[in-house]
């Protein structure tokens, strides 16, 4: 019987040793883990200042909490985002700038002053019935094929009046195509528009057609641009090479940002290559310039919030 207690005591002793060993193992494991990780509790961690000397310029700029540095990061990130968007739009449209601001009301109601227009290269997004080699569908062809842009048949094109790169481009609808020497007023012009006007009544450099090209008109204007007499843009027949793009869709009012900045800063964001001209007229504002001369030309910078900027052109319609 004395052996029983001895065995029991021995068992207890074994259990105790076993428990002690387990605890020691746990403590050892715990200590071992602590030695391989940070000894500082998360709540007690100290913030180590980021410096140019220790971290380098790039890491310092990206991680610094300095107020001026954070502001610069915000501005640069906004610029980068807008630049990426601009590059994407350029990739889609194939022209620069891919966005243009409308300056006057001659395309009402389908385009309004202050609208922002997305423009594409002539050979992209070509509709049915396009004139061979141009990518442009005229109103005449659009009426036959059913192709429409901005609520009317045919493409709305952006062109340089008389091929002059120094003037603000015009954005009007291409009505029909003429060939060199063609008496287009008698052969193709809408009688409701030209009335009793004949080829002899207009300038020699307009009719007969001095070269192949397009006859254009603002949707709100009373007559073709080529007729003159305050009816629209002062231009002869528009050559294909004068066409710099086609209007694809509009964003209402957003172009006012660009136009407002032009007025406030006098074109300092993008100096004009030449004086702006009154390329249009309309019933709402006959023969009146939409903005002061000497502002900006084709490209410029428009603030878009947060210090971001993007290239946006101006177009008279």
C-alpha positions as CSV (number, residue, x, y, z in Angstrom):
1,X,0.0,0.0,0.0
2,X,2.9,2.3,0.5
3,X,3.8,1.7,-3.1
4,X,0.5,3.1,-4.2
5,X,1.1,6.5,-2.7
6,X,4.6,6.5,-4.0
7,X,3.3,5.7,-7.5
8,X,0.7,8.4,-7.2
9,X,3.2,10.9,-6.0
10,X,5.5,9.9,-8.7
11,X,2.6,10.4,-11.2
12,X,1.9,13.7,-9.8
13,X,5.5,14.5,-10.0
14,X,5.6,13.4,-13.7
15,X,2.5,15.4,-14.4
16,X,4.1,18.4,-12.8
17,X,7.2,18.0,-14.7
18,X,5.2,17.5,-17.9
19,X,3.2,20.7,-17.2
20,X,6.3,22.6,-16.3
21,X,7.9,21.4,-19.5
22,X,4.9,22.5,-21.5
23,X,4.9,25.9,-19.9
24,X,8.6,26.3,-20.3
25,X,8.2,25.3,-24.0
26,X,5.4,27.8,-24.4
27,X,7.5,30.5,-22.8
28,X,10.5,29.6,-24.8
29,X,8.4,29.6,-28.0
30,X,6.9,33.0,-27.0
31,X,10.3,34.4,-26.3
32,X,11.6,33.0,-29.5
33,X,8.8,34.6,-31.5
34,X,9.4,38.0,-29.8
35,X,13.0,37.9,-30.8
36,X,12.1,37.7,-34.5
37,X,9.4,40.4,-34.6
38,X,9.1,44.0,-33.5
39,X,9.2,44.4,-29.7
40,X,7.1,47.5,-29.9
41,X,3.4,47.3,-29.5
42,X,1.4,48.8,-32.5
43,X,0.0,51.4,-30.3
44,X,3.4,52.5,-29.1
45,X,5.1,52.6,-32.4
46,X,7.0,55.8,-33.1
47,X,6.7,57.6,-36.4
48,X,10.1,58.0,-38.0
49,X,10.4,61.2,-40.0
50,X,11.0,60.7,-43.8
51,X,14.0,62.7,-44.9
52,X,15.7,63.2,-48.3
53,X,19.1,62.1,-46.8
54,X,17.8,58.8,-45.4
55,X,15.1,57.9,-48.0
56,X,16.0,59.7,-51.2
57,X,14.1,62.4,-53.1
58,X,11.4,60.1,-54.7
59,X,10.4,58.3,-51.5
60,X,10.5,61.5,-49.5
61,X,8.2,63.2,-52.0
62,X,5.8,60.3,-52.0
63,X,5.7,59.9,-48.2
64,X,6.3,63.3,-46.8
65,X,3.5,64.8,-44.6
66,X,4.7,68.4,-45.4
67,X,1.7,70.5,-46.4
68,X,3.4,72.0,-49.5
69,X,4.6,68.6,-50.6
70,X,1.1,67.1,-50.2
71,X,-0.4,69.9,-52.2
72,X,2.2,69.4,-55.0
73,X,1.4,65.6,-55.0
74,X,-2.4,66.4,-55.4
75,X,-1.7,68.8,-58.3
76,X,0.6,66.4,-60.1
77,X,-1.7,63.4,-59.6
78,X,-4.6,65.5,-61.0
79,X,-2.5,66.5,-64.0
80,X,-1.4,62.9,-64.5
81,X,-5.0,61.7,-64.5
82,X,-6.1,64.3,-67.0
83,X,-3.1,63.7,-69.2
84,X,-3.9,60.0,-69.3
85,X,-7.5,60.8,-70.3
86,X,-6.2,63.2,-72.9
87,X,-3.9,60.5,-74.4
88,X,-6.8,58.0,-74.4
89,X,-9.0,60.5,-76.2
90,X,-6.2,61.2,-78.7
91,X,-5.8,57.5,-79.3
92,X,-9.5,57.1,-80.0
93,X,-9.9,60.3,-82.1
94,X,-6.6,60.5,-83.9
95,X,-6.5,64.3,-83.7
96,X,-5.2,66.9,-81.3
97,X,-6.9,68.6,-79.5
98,X,-9.6,65.9,-79.4
99,X,-12.0,68.3,-77.6
100,X,-13.1,71.7,-78.9
101,X,-15.2,74.5,-77.4
102,X,-18.0,76.1,-79.5
103,X,-17.8,79.9,-79.6
104,X,-20.9,81.0,-81.5
105,X,-24.6,79.9,-82.1
106,X,-24.6,79.2,-85.8
107,X,-25.2,75.4,-85.2
108,X,-28.1,75.9,-82.9
109,X,-30.0,74.0,-81.7
110,X,-27.7,71.0,-82.4
111,X,-24.6,72.6,-81.0
112,X,-24.7,75.5,-78.6
113,X,-22.2,78.2,-77.6
114,X,-20.1,76.7,-74.7
115,X,-20.6,73.1,-75.7
116,X,-17.6,70.8,-75.7
117,X,-17.3,68.7,-78.8
118,X,-15.4,65.5,-79.2
119,X,-13.7,65.5,-82.7
120,X,-12.3,62.5,-84.6
121,X,-10.0,62.1,-87.6
122,X,-11.8,62.1,-91.0
123,X,-11.0,58.4,-91.7
124,X,-12.3,57.2,-88.4
125,X,-15.9,56.2,-87.7
126,X,-16.8,56.6,-91.3
127,X,-20.6,56.5,-92.1
128,X,-22.4,55.1,-95.1
129,X,-22.1,57.1,-98.3
130,X,-18.9,58.9,-97.4
131,X,-17.1,60.8,-100.2
132,X,-14.3,58.6,-101.5
133,X,-10.9,59.4,-99.9
134,X,-12.4,61.8,-97.4
135,X,-14.3,59.9,-94.8
136,X,-16.9,62.6,-94.8
137,X,-20.6,62.0,-95.4
138,X,-22.3,65.0,-96.9
139,X,-25.9,66.1,-96.1
140,X,-26.8,65.1,-99.6
141,X,-25.5,61.6,-99.2
142,X,-26.8,61.3,-95.6
143,X,-30.3,61.9,-96.9
144,X,-30.0,58.9,-99.1
145,X,-28.2,56.5,-96.7
146,X,-30.0,57.6,-93.5
147,X,-26.7,58.6,-91.9
148,X,-27.1,61.4,-89.3
149,X,-25.0,63.4,-87.0
150,X,-26.3,66.0,-84.5
151,X,-29.9,65.5,-85.6
152,X,-29.4,66.1,-89.3
153,X,-28.1,64.1,-92.2
154,X,-24.4,64.2,-92.9
155,X,-21.2,65.0,-91.0
156,X,-20.4,68.2,-89.1
157,X,-16.8,69.0,-90.1
158,X,-14.0,71.1,-88.6
159,X,-12.2,73.1,-91.2
160,X,-9.7,76.0,-91.8
161,X,-11.5,78.7,-93.7
162,X,-9.7,79.3,-97.0
163,X,-7.1,76.9,-95.8
164,X,-5.7,79.6,-93.5
165,X,-4.0,77.9,-90.5
166,X,-3.8,81.3,-88.7
167,X,-7.6,81.7,-88.3
168,X,-9.8,80.0,-85.8
169,X,-11.3,76.8,-87.4
170,X,-15.0,76.6,-88.3
171,X,-17.4,73.8,-87.3
172,X,-20.2,73.5,-89.8
173,X,-22.1,70.7,-91.7
174,X,-20.9,69.5,-95.1
175,X,-23.9,69.8,-97.4
176,X,-22.5,68.5,-100.7
177,X,-19.4,67.9,-102.7
178,X,-18.5,69.8,-105.9
179,X,-15.9,69.4,-108.6
180,X,-13.5,71.9,-110.0
181,X,-15.3,74.2,-112.6
182,X,-18.8,73.1,-111.5
183,X,-21.5,75.7,-111.5
184,X,-22.8,74.3,-108.2
185,X,-25.3,77.0,-107.4
186,X,-27.3,75.8,-110.5
187,X,-26.5,72.1,-110.2
188,X,-26.7,71.2,-106.5
189,X,-27.6,74.2,-104.3
190,X,-31.0,74.2,-102.5
191,X,-33.3,76.7,-104.3
192,X,-35.0,77.5,-101.0
193,X,-31.6,78.8,-99.7
194,X,-30.1,80.5,-102.7
195,X,-33.3,81.9,-104.2
196,X,-32.5,83.9,-107.3
197,X,-28.8,84.0,-106.7
198,X,-26.8,82.7,-109.7
199,X,-23.2,81.8,-110.1
200,X,-22.5,85.2,-111.6
201,X,-23.7,86.9,-108.5
202,X,-20.9,85.5,-106.3
203,X,-17.1,85.8,-106.4
204,X,-15.1,84.1,-109.1
205,X,-13.2,82.1,-106.5
206,X,-16.4,80.5,-105.3
207,X,-18.5,79.7,-108.4
208,X,-17.7,78.0,-110.7
209,X,-15.9,75.9,-108.1
210,X,-12.1,76.8,-108.2
211,X,-11.3,73.3,-107.0
212,X,-12.9,70.1,-105.7
213,X,-14.3,70.4,-102.2
214,X,-17.3,70.8,-99.9
215,X,-20.0,73.4,-99.7
216,X,-20.8,74.0,-96.0
217,X,-23.4,75.6,-93.8
218,X,-24.2,76.2,-90.2
219,X,-27.5,74.6,-89.2
220,X,-28.8,77.9,-87.9
221,X,-27.5,80.1,-90.7
222,X,-29.7,81.3,-93.6
223,X,-27.4,80.2,-96.4
224,X,-24.2,78.4,-97.4
225,X,-20.9,79.7,-96.1
226,X,-19.7,80.1,-99.7
227,X,-22.5,82.5,-100.6
228,X,-21.1,85.1,-98.3
229,X,-23.3,88.2,-97.7
230,X,-23.2,87.7,-93.9
231,X,-24.6,84.2,-94.2
232,X,-21.8,82.3,-92.5
233,X,-18.1,81.6,-92.6
234,X,-16.2,83.7,-95.1
235,X,-14.6,80.9,-97.1
236,X,-14.4,79.5,-100.6
237,X,-15.1,75.8,-101.5
238,X,-13.6,73.8,-98.7
239,X,-10.8,71.5,-99.9
240,X,-10.6,68.0,-98.3
241,X,-7.1,68.8,-96.9
242,X,-8.6,71.8,-95.0
243,X,-10.8,69.5,-93.0
244,X,-9.1,68.7,-89.7
245,X,-11.8,66.5,-88.2
246,X,-15.4,65.5,-87.7
247,X,-17.6,66.2,-84.8
248,X,-18.7,63.0,-83.0
249,X,-20.7,64.1,-79.9
250,X,-21.1,67.1,-77.6
251,X,-20.9,67.7,-73.8
252,X,-23.2,70.6,-73.0
253,X,-21.8,73.7,-71.4
254,X,-18.4,72.3,-70.4
255,X,-16.6,74.3,-73.1
256,X,-17.5,77.4,-71.2
257,X,-14.6,76.7,-68.9
258,X,-12.2,77.1,-71.8
259,X,-13.9,80.2,-73.2
260,X,-14.1,81.9,-69.8
261,X,-10.4,81.3,-69.1
262,X,-9.6,82.8,-72.6
263,X,-11.6,85.9,-71.7
264,X,-10.1,86.3,-68.2
265,X,-6.5,85.6,-69.2
266,X,-6.5,87.1,-72.7
267,X,-5.1,84.0,-74.3
268,X,-2.0,83.7,-72.1
269,X,-2.6,80.0,-71.7
270,X,-2.1,79.5,-75.4
271,X,-1.0,82.5,-77.5
272,X,-2.9,82.9,-80.7
273,X,-1.0,82.2,-83.9
274,X,-2.9,85.1,-85.4
275,X,-6.0,87.3,-84.8
276,X,-9.3,85.4,-84.3
277,X,-11.8,86.2,-86.9
278,X,-15.6,86.3,-87.0
279,X,-16.0,83.1,-88.9
280,X,-19.8,82.9,-88.6
281,X,-23.1,84.7,-88.4
282,X,-26.5,83.5,-87.2
283,X,-29.9,84.9,-86.8
284,X,-29.1,85.3,-83.1
285,X,-26.0,87.3,-83.6
286,X,-25.5,88.4,-87.3
287,X,-22.0,89.3,-88.2
288,X,-21.0,89.9,-84.6
289,X,-17.7,88.4,-83.3
290,X,-18.3,86.0,-80.5
291,X,-15.1,86.8,-78.6
292,X,-12.4,89.5,-78.7
293,X,-9.8,89.1,-81.4
294,X,-6.3,88.0,-80.5
295,X,-7.3,85.3,-78.0
296,X,-6.3,81.7,-78.6
297,X,-6.0,79.6,-81.7
298,X,-6.4,75.9,-82.0
299,X,-5.1,74.6,-78.7
300,X,-4.9,75.8,-75.2
301,X,-5.2,74.9,-71.5
302,X,-8.4,74.8,-69.6
303,X,-8.5,74.4,-65.8
304,X,-10.6,71.4,-64.8
305,X,-10.5,71.6,-61.1
306,X,-7.9,70.4,-58.6
307,X,-5.1,72.0,-60.5
308,X,-5.6,69.6,-63.5
309,X,-5.3,70.9,-67.0
310,X,-6.2,69.6,-70.4
311,X,-5.8,70.7,-74.0
312,X,-9.0,72.0,-75.4
313,X,-9.4,73.8,-78.7
314,X,-11.8,76.5,-79.7
315,X,-14.0,76.3,-82.8
316,X,-16.3,78.9,-84.3
317,X,-19.5,77.4,-85.6
